Amino acid sequence: MNVTTYAVDTAKNVMQLHWVDGHTGEIGRRKLSRARFFEFFAQRPGSHVVMEACGGSHHLARRLGALGHDVELLPARQVRPFVSGNKDDAADARALWLASRHPDIRRVPVKTEQQQAVLSLHRMRAHWSSVRTATLNALRALLYEFGVVLPRGKACGLKTLAERRAEFDAQLPALMQRLVDQHLAALRQMDLEVKRIEAELCAVQAADQNARRLREVPGIGLLGATALSATLGDARAWRRARDFATSTGLTPRHTGTGGKVRMGGISKRGDPYIRTLLVSGARSLLNSPSAPQWARQMLLRRPVNVVVVALANKLARTAWALVAHDGAFDRRWGRPDAVGTTG
């Protein structure tokens, strides 16, 4: 049966379509408004639809899937080489259609609403943490102009400001004192927002069996467990643990010619937030008594950051294995007598 493949270049208000009829081979192009877009596919038999994995694409994929279509999301970076000539919506849609025929381009799994909601909590927590740091640094810089020097670090800086407030106020005009009060109130509110989101994530973990499994792994905490569970979803979207680790950007780039291959730094593909959580967890684990023996031995002959990335890669593969196989974490993980199960 010849199924028509529709390539969709998405935007907020206008959708550009490109397709080749599966029976006649006729090439079709059409630009539709968002409302007409769903009407168009509601009137079509089950088809194959491809889109770039970008803002709003998971929602569109779920909507089209509910209409009976098979939807695939392609990484935007891998679609770009297929654009020929000048770049516009029609050229992008055609490039998507061409890329969909390429067997080596990895598909991005479509996330459920729950997965996106959990990851949204993580995004907002990261946002408030970033704004909090920026606000404290702005306050630190303003106080420095009046001769008030705060020590490095959020906790140390705020503690010093609280303990020596009377001394500092003697150096500050009344207007500046009020500005400091406003900044401190804003920082307290941001702390409350971060704690509220972390409480939500605790509830998510309690209700999510995969997150509870992942939390058992040394080096994976509350943030890592909930974010990895939401990212993995149906872990069978990756054929093996190594593929998932590669998708997080924790494998080295390589380049070669004339039979010589050179390995470089990590590829940094995929979601940088997930990679950050894995690397931070690996660094913490490496400095703890729970660090696996192979990592300790590797630390004797390789730079510490190389070992941290290797351990982060291992954490990613372990997470995939636990979710894909519905397994329980083996406490012998990392010991010489443990049997490797992460691919």
N, C-alpha and C positions, 0 to 999 in steps of 0.2 A: 504493500500500500504506500503510495507516494503522499507524504505529509508535507504541506507547505510550511516553510520556515519564514517567520516574520522577524525582521530586525527592527528594533525600536530605539531611536535616539531620544531620550527623555529630557524633559525640561519642566519647569513649574506650570506653564500654561499651554505649551505647544508640543506635540509629539510628532516626530518624523518617522515614517514607516518605509521600509524597503523589503520587498519579497520577490521570490521567483515561484510562480505557480507550480505545484508539484506534479500536475498532470500535463499542462500545456507548455511549460517552460517560459511563459510570458512574464516579463519583468514589470513589477508594480511599484509605484512610489506615491505616497500620500502624506499630506500634513494635516493633522487633526488637533482640535482643541481637546482639553482634558475630558470634558463631558462626552464629546463625540468619540473619543478614544475607546471608552468602555462600551459604548453602544456598538461600535464597529466590531469588537471582538465577541460581544454577546450574540451577534448574528452569524458568526463564523463557526464551522465545525471544529472539533479539537485539533489544534495546530501546535507547532513548535515555535515558541517565542523566545528571542534572545535580547538581552539588554545589558548595558554596562552596570557593574556593581558600583552604584554611586548613591547620592542622597535620594531617598524616597523609593529606591528600586525594590527593596524588600517588600514594601507595602504594595507596590504595583504587581510584583510577582505573586503575592498571596491573592490579590483580587483576580488576576487572570487565571491562577490555578483553580480558584473557586468556580470559574466559568468553564472549566474542563480543558484548559490548555496546559501543555507541558512547557514550563518556563525555566530558562537557564540564565544565570548571571555570569558575565565574563569580566575579568580584571581589566580596568580601563588602560592600564599600562601596556597590556599585551595586545590590545585592540589598535592602539595608535599606529604601529608599523603598517597596518593594512590600509591606512588612509592614503589615497593617491590624488595628486593634484592639490588644489586649494581646499582648505578646511572649511566646511560648512555643515549644516545639519544633514543634508542629503548625503554628502560624502562620508560623514560619520556613520550614518545608518547603513550605507553600502559596506563600509569597512567592518561593521559589526556582523553583517551577513557573511562576508568572506571569512572572518575570524571564526565564526561558528562552524565552518566546514573543516577547520584545522584540528586534527585529533590531539595535538600536544598541548593545547591551551587548557589550563586547569579551570574547572567551573567553581564558582563560589556558591556554597550552600545557602539556600534561602532560609532566613531566620524566621522563627515564629514571633508572634507579638510578645509573648512572655520573655523570650530571649532578648528582644530589643529593649523591653522595659527594664530588665536587669542591667543591661549594658548602659542604658540611659542613666540609671542611678550612679554607675561608675563614672560616667562622663561628668555628671553634675558634681560629684565629690571631687574629681580632679579639677574641675573649674573653680570650686570654692577654695580648694587648697592653693591653687595658683593665684587667685585674687587676694587671698589672705597673705601670702608671701609678698606679693607686690605692694599691698597696703602697708605692711610692716616695714618693708624696705623704703617706701616713700616717707614714712614717719621717721625712720632712722636718719634719712638724708636731711630732712627738714630740721631735726633736732641738732644735727651736726653743725648746721649753720649758726647755731646759738651756743656752740661749745659743749653740747651734751653728746657724749660718745657712749653708745650702747655696745655691749659685747656681741660677738657673732652668735647666731642661732636664735630661733624663735623663742624657745623657753627661757634661755638666759637673758635675752634682751628684754622681754616683758617682765621677768622677775626683777631685774635691775631697775627698770623704770618704776615698778610698784614700790620697791623698797626705798628708793632714793627720790621719790616724787617731790617731797617737800624741798629737798636740796635743789632739784632741777627747776622747780617752779620759781625759785629765787633768781634764776638766770633767764627766765622767759617772761615776755610781756603778757598781759592778760589775754590779748587776742590769740596768742600762740597757745596759751594754756587751754583755752576753749577748743582750739583745733585739735590738740592732743586728746582731749576728752572725747571728741567726736570720733577720732580714729580708733581709740581704744574700745568705744562702744561698738563700732563697726566690726572690729576684730572679734569681740565676744560673740556677736551675732553670727559671724562666719564659723566660729568654733561650734556653735549650736547646730548650724546647718550640717556641718560635717558629721557631728555625732548623730544627728537624726537620720542621715543617710546610712551611716554604719549600722544603726539599729534596724533599719529596713533590710539591709543586707544580711544581718543575723537571722531575721525572720525568713528571708529567702533561703538561706542555707538550711535552716531547720526543716523546711518543706521540700527540699530538693535532695533526693537520694544521691545523685551523682556528686553534688557539692559536698555532702557529708563524707563520701568516700575520698574525695580529693583532699579534704581537710586533714585526713589521716597521714598524708604524705609529708615528711619533714621538708621544710622549705616552702610549703604552700599554706598560706594563712587564709583568713576570711576573704580578703580581696581576691587573692589568686584562685581560691576554690570556686567562688561564685562567678567570677569573670570567665574562667576556663570552662566551667559547666555551660554557661550561656553561649560561649563561642563554639564549643564542640557540638552541642545539640545532638544530632544523629551522627555519631563519630564515624559511621560507615561511609560518610562522604569522602573520607580519606582512606585509601586502600590499606595503609599500614602506619605504624607510629612514626616512621621516618618521614613520611609525607607530611604529617601534621607539623613535625618539628621544622621541616623545610618551609612550610607556609608561615611560620612565625618569624622567619628571617634569622634563625639561629644556626644556619649552616654556612660554610665559607663560599665566597665567590671563587670561580676559577676561570682562567683564560689560557688558551693554548694554541700553538701552531707548530707545524713541522714535527708533530709527535711529542712535543714538550708541553706539559701542563703546569701552570703555576697557580698555587692556591693563594687567595687574598684574604681580606677581612670578611666578616659575616655579611650576608646579602642585605639584611635589614628590610626584607620584604614583609608584607602583611601589616598587621595592626601593631603600631609601636607601643601602645598601652599594654597589650598582653606581653610583648617582649620585655618591657620594663618590669612588669610584675615578676616574670620568670627570672630575670637577671638579678633583681633585688632579693628574691627568695633564695636563689642559689648563693649569692654573696653572704647572706645571713647564715645559711646552712653550713657553708664552708668554714665559717668562724665559730661554729658550735661543736659540742662533743658528738653530735649526731652525724657529722660529715662522713660520707662513705669512705671506705679504706682506699678505693681506687683513686678518689679525688685527692686524698692526702698524699698518696704516692706520686701522683702526677704533679703535685705542687712542688715536689723536690727537683723536677727537671724542666718545668714549663713556667712562664710568667703567670702571675695570679689571675689576670683578666682572662687569659686563655682557659684556665681551669674553671673559672666562674661561668664562662659561656658554655663549656662542655657540660658542666653540671646543670645549667639552665636547659640545655638541649635534652639531657636525661630526664629532667622534670617534665618537659613537654611530652616526651615519649611515654613516660609513666602515666601521665594524665590521660593520654589517648587510650592506653591499654586498659586502664580501670573503667573508663566510660564505654569503650567499644565492647568489652567482654563482660561487663557487669561483675567485675571481680572485686575482691577485697584486697586491701593493701597488705603486702607481705612484709612483716617487720624485719625480715632478714635482708631487706633491700640494701644493696651496696656492699654486702659482705662477700668474701671470696667464695663461700659455699652456697650462695644464693643462685637460683636458676633464673637467667634472664628471660623475661616474658614481654618486653616492650618493643621488640622488633628492631 
